């Protein structure tokens, strides 16, 4: 039986908590948040406002970190020092430089399992797309397109001001909404050579973080990538992820994977399980990744997304930001 804790009871914790409670080998022992009004929201679990006190007083096997981005490193470090396995909500860190510190932490505590929640890797559509790409049936990858067109009102930043502050969030649409798309792009495209990006604010919300970003990606294997993300759309539209190959196209849109051959004939391959409720666009793979991580702890295996696995997406975000500042392409080698 795993004794589990959750640090941070914000929006994303409501995706984690039901999964923990349903797992037959997990028991939610304690939760922590600085907001004392949340004490009665998780019945049956001890409530703390100080995570260090929780780690000291509770015998926990695993902690879910669901906190603002600037707290990811210090809380991960505190958990590792207490010998507690870590399930870290994305992103890995605020930028590539802090990501390096996180990876160093992972290397320093090899006995502690540290998983980053890049759960869209486990979407059935992406699993099948990756298999089709790797089969070689459609030839080599020529290009990749990732589009994220969502909406966030001014109230999104006013309700939780840290989201609009660079020092605390590390960025806007790239790190909060589109990091999963960047992660999938690099998984399919392979090692990245350079990125030329541009970021901007199309809404006049008075926040420090970007609401729109675009980038051209040059992969070392010769493929190219197009990335576009914004939270200035009218609604949260479906993410679109497309791989252009020598002999066809593979497209994920509306949570459905389709394949098109040279003639343009489309065939539906698979559809993802939908997450019920208004947060449907999160996808339903959080539970898959959490359950998989618990199995790794219980069976002492390594089938999870480690901190080093998540560093490339941080390098991509930092490269786009730097490129936008200097108006030149950035070689990702500068972050290694």
SEVO-159467 format. One record per residue (C-alpha): residue in one letter; x, y, z. Coordinates in steps of 0.02 Angstrom, whole numbers, plus 50000, padded with zeros to 5 digits. Example, Ala and Ser with C-alpha at 12.3 -4.5 7.8 and 13.67 -1.06 7.14 Angstrom:
# residues 2
<type a; east 50615; north 49775; up 50390> .
<type s; east 50684; north 49947; up 50357> .
//
This chain:
# residues 336
<type x; east 50000; north 50000; up 50000> .
<type x; east 50067; north 50171; up 49950> .
<type x; east 50042; north 50315; up 50070> .
<type x; east 50015; north 50467; up 49959> .
<type x; east 50016; north 50655; up 49988> .
<type x; east 49967; north 50802; up 49879> .
<type x; east 50050; north 50973; up 49892> .
<type x; east 49943; north 51107; up 49813> .
<type x; east 49753; north 51099; up 49801> .
<type x; east 49728; north 51211; up 49649> .
<type x; east 49636; north 51172; up 49488> .
<type x; east 49747; north 51030; up 49428> .
<type x; east 49738; north 50937; up 49594> .
<type x; east 49557; north 50897; up 49554> .
<type x; east 49620; north 50788; up 49412> .
<type x; east 49745; north 50698; up 49526> .
<type x; east 49639; north 50670; up 49681> .
<type x; east 49506; north 50554; up 49606> .
<type x; east 49641; north 50445; up 49526> .
<type x; east 49731; north 50427; up 49693> .
<type x; east 49570; north 50385; up 49783> .
<type x; east 49520; north 50252; up 49656> .
<type x; east 49687; north 50161; up 49652> .
<type x; east 49675; north 49998; up 49752> .
<type x; east 49854; north 50009; up 49813> .
<type x; east 49856; north 50194; up 49861> .
<type x; east 49793; north 50284; up 50014> .
<type x; east 49782; north 50475; up 50021> .
<type x; east 49860; north 50514; up 50190> .
<type x; east 49890; north 50702; up 50184> .
<type x; east 49864; north 50860; up 50082> .
<type x; east 49944; north 51031; up 50093> .
<type x; east 49895; north 51206; up 50039> .
<type x; east 49927; north 51380; up 50109> .
<type x; east 49741; north 51419; up 50092> .
<type x; east 49666; north 51363; up 50258> .
<type x; east 49489; north 51374; up 50188> .
<type x; east 49525; north 51214; up 50089> .
<type x; east 49547; north 51108; up 50246> .
<type x; east 49377; north 51024; up 50232> .
<type x; east 49385; north 50994; up 50044> .
<type x; east 49479; north 50827; up 50055> .
<type x; east 49396; north 50725; up 50193> .
<type x; east 49495; north 50583; up 50268> .
<type x; east 49665; north 50661; up 50235> .
<type x; east 49769; north 50759; up 50360> .
<type x; east 49779; north 50943; up 50311> .
<type x; east 49937; north 51048; up 50319> .
<type x; east 49982; north 51226; up 50270> .
<type x; east 50170; north 51191; up 50278> .
<type x; east 50237; north 51057; up 50161> .
<type x; east 50397; north 51036; up 50261> .
<type x; east 50295; north 50996; up 50416> .
<type x; east 50191; north 50873; up 50316> .
<type x; east 50347; north 50785; up 50253> .
<type x; east 50416; north 50779; up 50429> .
<type x; east 50261; north 50712; up 50515> .
<type x; east 50186; north 50596; up 50384> .
<type x; east 50265; north 50431; up 50327> .
<type x; east 50233; north 50456; up 50141> .
<type x; east 50289; north 50348; up 49996> .
<type x; east 50240; north 50467; up 49857> .
<type x; east 50193; north 50651; up 49843> .
<type x; east 50102; north 50738; up 49701> .
<type x; east 50167; north 50914; up 49674> .
<type x; east 50029; north 51025; up 49602> .
<type x; east 50104; north 51196; up 49635> .
<type x; east 50148; north 51358; up 49546> .
<type x; east 50301; north 51333; up 49439> .
<type x; east 50426; north 51430; up 49546> .
<type x; east 50397; north 51305; up 49687> .
<type x; east 50433; north 51149; up 49585> .
<type x; east 50620; north 51145; up 49620> .
<type x; east 50621; north 51180; up 49808> .
<type x; east 50477; north 51061; up 49844> .
<type x; east 50548; north 50923; up 49734> .
<type x; east 50713; north 50942; up 49825> .
<type x; east 50628; north 50933; up 49996> .
<type x; east 50533; north 50775; up 49947> .
<type x; east 50689; north 50691; up 49878> .
<type x; east 50786; north 50731; up 50036> .
<type x; east 50649; north 50644; up 50136> .
<type x; east 50658; north 50490; up 50025> .
<type x; east 50486; north 50516; up 49949> .
<type x; east 50444; north 50473; up 49768> .
<type x; east 50379; north 50620; up 49666> .
<type x; east 50241; north 50642; up 49538> .
<type x; east 50269; north 50819; up 49471> .
<type x; east 50135; north 50912; up 49377> .
<type x; east 50205; north 50995; up 49221> .
<type x; east 50311; north 51092; up 49183> .
<type x; east 50477; north 51023; up 49240> .
<type x; east 50537; north 51197; up 49286> .
<type x; east 50522; north 51380; up 49236> .
<type x; east 50657; north 51373; up 49102> .
<type x; east 50797; north 51266; up 49032> .
<type x; east 50924; north 51328; up 49160> .
<type x; east 50814; north 51277; up 49307> .
<type x; east 50775; north 51116; up 49215> .
<type x; east 50960; north 51073; up 49224> .
<type x; east 50952; north 51091; up 49413> .
<type x; east 50802; north 50974; up 49418> .
<type x; east 50893; north 50843; up 49314> .
<type x; east 51044; north 50859; up 49429> .
<type x; east 50927; north 50826; up 49575> .
<type x; east 50863; north 50669; up 49489> .
<type x; east 51042; north 50610; up 49464> .
<type x; east 51086; north 50648; up 49645> .
<type x; east 50943; north 50538; up 49710> .
<type x; east 50938; north 50388; up 49593> .
<type x; east 50838; north 50286; up 49719> .
<type x; east 50695; north 50413; up 49713> .
<type x; east 50576; north 50399; up 49566> .
<type x; east 50529; north 50569; up 49494> .
<type x; east 50395; north 50575; up 49359> .
<type x; east 50338; north 50729; up 49261> .
<type x; east 50157; north 50737; up 49205> .
<type x; east 50176; north 50744; up 49016> .
<type x; east 50028; north 50627; up 49006> .
<type x; east 49981; north 50661; up 48825> .
<type x; east 50119; north 50540; up 48777> .
<type x; east 49998; north 50406; up 48837> .
<type x; east 49850; north 50463; up 48731> .
<type x; east 49800; north 50318; up 48620> .
<type x; east 49803; north 50430; up 48467> .
<type x; east 49984; north 50478; up 48498> .
<type x; east 50037; north 50301; up 48540> .
<type x; east 49966; north 50239; up 48374> .
<type x; east 50036; north 50387; up 48276> .
<type x; east 50210; north 50353; up 48345> .
<type x; east 50195; north 50168; up 48299> .
<type x; east 50144; north 50213; up 48120> .
<type x; east 50289; north 50335; up 48103> .
<type x; east 50413; north 50208; up 48169> .
<type x; east 50345; north 50069; up 48057> .
<type x; east 50414; north 50160; up 47904> .
<type x; east 50257; north 50119; up 47804> .
<type x; east 50233; north 50303; up 47762> .
<type x; east 50416; north 50341; up 47733> .
<type x; east 50522; north 50465; up 47830> .
<type x; east 50457; north 50617; up 47923> .
<type x; east 50463; north 50775; up 47818> .
<type x; east 50374; north 50897; up 47933> .
<type x; east 50274; north 50915; up 48094> .
<type x; east 50138; north 51040; up 48136> .
<type x; east 50073; north 51076; up 48311> .
<type x; east 49932; north 51201; up 48337> .
<type x; east 49854; north 51253; up 48504> .
<type x; east 49715; north 51383; up 48492> .
<type x; east 49634; north 51407; up 48662> .
<type x; east 49558; north 51549; up 48762> .
<type x; east 49598; north 51620; up 48933> .
<type x; east 49500; north 51770; up 48999> .
<type x; east 49577; north 51911; up 49101> .
<type x; east 49501; north 51828; up 49256> .
<type x; east 49615; north 51677; up 49230> .
<type x; east 49764; north 51787; up 49279> .
<type x; east 49670; north 51892; up 49407> .
<type x; east 49609; north 51739; up 49502> .
<type x; east 49787; north 51672; up 49518> .
<type x; east 49907; north 51817; up 49486> .
<type x; east 50063; north 51706; up 49485> .
<type x; east 50010; north 51646; up 49312> .
<type x; east 50049; north 51817; up 49238> .
<type x; east 50216; north 51844; up 49327> .
<type x; east 50373; north 51784; up 49236> .
<type x; east 50472; north 51755; up 49395> .
<type x; east 50339; north 51636; up 49460> .
<type x; east 50266; north 51557; up 49303> .
<type x; east 50416; north 51557; up 49186> .
<type x; east 50302; north 51598; up 49040> .
<type x; east 50125; north 51595; up 48976> .
<type x; east 50046; north 51496; up 48836> .
<type x; east 50203; north 51397; up 48796> .
<type x; east 50233; north 51330; up 48972> .
<type x; east 50053; north 51323; up 49034> .
<type x; east 49947; north 51268; up 48887> .
<type x; east 50059; north 51211; up 48744> .
<type x; east 50202; north 51119; up 48829> .
<type x; east 50121; north 50951; up 48790> .
<type x; east 50119; north 50992; up 48604> .
<type x; east 50302; north 51044; up 48608> .
<type x; east 50343; north 50881; up 48697> .
<type x; east 50256; north 50776; up 48565> .
<type x; east 50339; north 50873; up 48424> .
<type x; east 50513; north 50830; up 48487> .
<type x; east 50467; north 50649; up 48519> .
<type x; east 50419; north 50626; up 48337> .
<type x; east 50546; north 50744; up 48257> .
<type x; east 50698; north 50685; up 48352> .
<type x; east 50848; north 50790; up 48399> .
<type x; east 50824; north 50975; up 48365> .
<type x; east 50956; north 51081; up 48280> .
<type x; east 50885; north 51257; up 48287> .
<type x; east 50726; north 51352; up 48330> .
<type x; east 50673; north 51523; up 48266> .
<type x; east 50529; north 51590; up 48368> .
<type x; east 50422; north 51741; up 48406> .
<type x; east 50313; north 51780; up 48557> .
<type x; east 50188; north 51919; up 48588> .
<type x; east 50037; north 51977; up 48686> .
<type x; east 49882; north 52000; up 48580> .
<type x; east 49770; north 52030; up 48730> .
<type x; east 49800; north 52186; up 48834> .
<type x; east 49789; north 52101; up 49003> .
<type x; east 49942; north 52186; up 49078> .
<type x; east 50031; north 52021; up 49117> .
<type x; east 50216; north 51986; up 49093> .
<type x; east 50195; north 51817; up 49009> .
<type x; east 50158; north 51786; up 48825> .
<type x; east 49986; north 51739; up 48762> .
<type x; east 50043; north 51692; up 48586> .
<type x; east 50196; north 51603; up 48518> .
<type x; east 50254; north 51533; up 48353> .
<type x; east 50412; north 51443; up 48298> .
<type x; east 50501; north 51361; up 48153> .
<type x; east 50595; north 51205; up 48204> .
<type x; east 50741; north 51128; up 48110> .
<type x; east 50777; north 50948; up 48157> .
<type x; east 50948; north 50868; up 48135> .
<type x; east 50872; north 50734; up 48022> .
<type x; east 50816; north 50866; up 47897> .
<type x; east 50632; north 50875; up 47948> .
<type x; east 50551; north 51042; up 47990> .
<type x; east 50420; north 51090; up 48117> .
<type x; east 50290; north 51225; up 48137> .
<type x; east 50226; north 51268; up 48311> .
<type x; east 50089; north 51394; up 48347> .
<type x; east 50000; north 51423; up 48512> .
<type x; east 49883; north 51557; up 48578> .
<type x; east 49756; north 51585; up 48716> .
<type x; east 49672; north 51726; up 48618> .
<type x; east 49552; north 51614; up 48521> .
<type x; east 49365; north 51632; up 48549> .
<type x; east 49354; north 51459; up 48628> .
<type x; east 49463; north 51310; up 48676> .
<type x; east 49475; north 51227; up 48507> .
<type x; east 49548; north 51056; up 48477> .
<type x; east 49736; north 51041; up 48474> .
<type x; east 49796; north 50990; up 48301> .
<type x; east 49951; north 50882; up 48281> .
<type x; east 50004; north 50828; up 48108> .
<type x; east 50152; north 50730; up 48041> .
<type x; east 50190; north 50748; up 47856> .
<type x; east 50281; north 50597; up 47786> .
<type x; east 50346; north 50546; up 47615> .
<type x; east 50192; north 50439; up 47580> .
<type x; east 50052; north 50524; up 47675> .
<type x; east 49995; north 50622; up 47827> .
<type x; east 49949; north 50572; up 48003> .
<type x; east 49836; north 50695; up 48094> .
<type x; east 49768; north 50705; up 48271> .
<type x; east 49621; north 50825; up 48285> .
<type x; east 49465; north 50820; up 48392> .
<type x; east 49552; north 50678; up 48486> .
<type x; east 49545; north 50568; up 48330> .
<type x; east 49694; north 50501; up 48233> .
<type x; east 49671; north 50491; up 48045> .
<type x; east 49790; north 50432; up 47911> .
<type x; east 49790; north 50498; up 47733> .
<type x; east 49886; north 50418; up 47590> .
<type x; east 49956; north 50502; up 47434> .
<type x; east 49784; north 50509; up 47356> .
<type x; east 49715; north 50606; up 47505> .
<type x; east 49599; north 50465; up 47561> .
<type x; east 49576; north 50476; up 47749> .
<type x; east 49554; north 50329; up 47867> .
<type x; east 49510; north 50343; up 48052> .
<type x; east 49636; north 50246; up 48156> .
<type x; east 49585; north 50273; up 48337> .
<type x; east 49497; north 50396; up 48453> .
<type x; east 49553; north 50449; up 48627> .
<type x; east 49452; north 50422; up 48783> .
<type x; east 49371; north 50589; up 48829> .
<type x; east 49386; north 50671; up 48999> .
<type x; east 49211; north 50716; up 49061> .
<type x; east 49167; north 50893; up 49115> .
<type x; east 49225; north 51066; up 49067> .
<type x; east 49411; north 51019; up 49076> .
<type x; east 49391; north 50895; up 48932> .
<type x; east 49536; north 50974; up 48839> .
<type x; east 49657; north 50911; up 48973> .
<type x; east 49639; north 50738; up 48899> .
<type x; east 49607; north 50580; up 48998> .
<type x; east 49784; north 50512; up 49016> .
<type x; east 49827; north 50583; up 49187> .
<type x; east 49754; north 50426; up 49264> .
<type x; east 49855; north 50314; up 49148> .
<type x; east 50018; north 50399; up 49195> .
<type x; east 49982; north 50406; up 49382> .
<type x; east 49933; north 50222; up 49385> .
<type x; east 50086; north 50177; up 49282> .
<type x; east 50198; north 50273; up 49402> .
<type x; east 50123; north 50187; up 49553> .
<type x; east 50157; north 50018; up 49472> .
<type x; east 50339; north 50072; up 49447> .
<type x; east 50353; north 50113; up 49633> .
<type x; east 50269; north 49952; up 49688> .
<type x; east 50365; north 49840; up 49568> .
<type x; east 50530; north 49938; up 49567> .
<type x; east 50528; north 49970; up 49379> .
<type x; east 50571; north 50122; up 49274> .
<type x; east 50427; north 50142; up 49151> .
<type x; east 50386; north 50325; up 49184> .
<type x; east 50429; north 50499; up 49117> .
<type x; east 50583; north 50554; up 49215> .
<type x; east 50645; north 50731; up 49240> .
<type x; east 50779; north 50713; up 49107> .
<type x; east 50643; north 50657; up 48984> .
<type x; east 50554; north 50823; up 49012> .
<type x; east 50704; north 50937; up 48989> .
<type x; east 50693; north 50952; up 48799> .
<type x; east 50525; north 51040; up 48810> .
<type x; east 50604; north 51167; up 48929> .
<type x; east 50746; north 51194; up 48806> .
<type x; east 50620; north 51224; up 48667> .
<type x; east 50525; north 51355; up 48768> .
<type x; east 50685; north 51445; up 48818> .
<type x; east 50747; north 51441; up 48638> .
<type x; east 50586; north 51517; up 48571> .
<type x; east 50591; north 51655; up 48702> .
<type x; east 50774; north 51696; up 48671> .
<type x; east 50751; north 51689; up 48482> .
<type x; east 50607; north 51812; up 48494> .
<type x; east 50719; north 51931; up 48592> .
<type x; east 50869; north 51928; up 48475> .
<type x; east 50775; north 51895; up 48312> .
<type x; east 50888; north 51748; up 48267> .
<type x; east 50879; north 51560; up 48268> .
<type x; east 50942; north 51473; up 48426> .
<type x; east 51043; north 51313; up 48425> .
<type x; east 50981; north 51201; up 48565> .
<type x; east 51159; north 51147; up 48603> .
<type x; east 51176; north 51306; up 48708> .
<type x; east 51069; north 51224; up 48842> .
<type x; east 51172; north 51064; up 48854> .
//
